[in-house]
Amino acid sequence: MSECSIDPKDVFISLFAIFFGANQLGTATAMGPDIGKATVAATKIFKILEQPSEINAMKMDKDISKKRMSPA
């Protein structure tokens, strides 16, 4: 027969690990809606940035269909 000896220090370490883990899980899940909103906002921003611009101020070519900024 083997005896199982449990050190009280190990019990307290286990309990504190459970308490701190539960606390951090609660904090992480509280930020879930904010993460969802940030994802939607970032998707909208990247869609705007991916659209090609009709303005080309750096290259002056003969294409009149492109919009340009006036130098004056």
C-alpha positions in Angstrom: 0.0 0.0 0.0 1.2 3.4 -0.9 0.4 6.5 1.2 -0.7 9.7 -0.5 0.7 12.7 1.3 -0.6 16.1 0.3 1.4 19.1 1.4 -0.8 22.0 2.5 1.4 24.4 0.5 0.5 22.5 -2.7 -3.2 22.8 -1.9 -2.9 26.6 -1.5 -0.9 26.9 -4.7 -3.6 24.9 -6.6 -6.4 27.0 -5.2 -4.7 30.3 -6.0 -4.0 29.1 -9.5 -7.6 28.3 -10.0 -8.7 31.6 -8.5 -6.3 33.7 -10.6 -7.1 31.7 -13.7 -10.8 32.2 -13.3 -10.2 35.9 -12.7 -8.2 36.3 -15.9 -10.7 34.3 -17.9 -13.4 36.7 -16.7 -11.3 39.7 -17.7 -10.6 38.2 -21.2 -14.3 37.4 -21.9 -15.3 40.9 -20.8 -13.3 42.2 -23.8 -15.1 39.9 -26.3 -17.6 42.5 -27.6 -14.8 45.1 -28.0 -12.7 42.7 -30.0 -15.7 42.0 -32.3 -16.3 45.7 -32.8 -12.6 46.3 -33.6 -12.6 43.5 -36.1 -15.6 44.9 -37.9 -14.0 48.4 -37.9 -10.7 47.1 -39.2 -12.5 45.2 -42.0 -14.2 48.4 -43.1 -11.0 50.4 -43.0 -9.1 47.8 -45.1 -11.9 47.8 -47.7 -11.7 51.6 -48.0 -7.9 51.4 -48.4 -8.1 48.7 -51.1 -10.2 50.8 -53.4 -8.1 52.4 -56.1 -8.0 56.2 -56.1 -9.1 58.2 -59.1 -6.6 60.9 -58.2 -3.0 60.6 -59.4 -1.2 63.8 -58.4 2.2 62.4 -58.9 2.0 61.3 -62.6 0.8 63.8 -65.1 -0.1 61.9 -68.2 -2.3 62.6 -71.2 -5.2 60.6 -69.7 -8.0 63.2 -69.2 -10.4 60.7 -67.5 -8.2 60.8 -64.4 -8.9 63.5 -61.8 -6.0 65.7 -60.8 -5.3 68.3 -58.2 -4.8 71.7 -59.6 -1.2 73.1 -59.0 -2.5 76.5 -58.0 
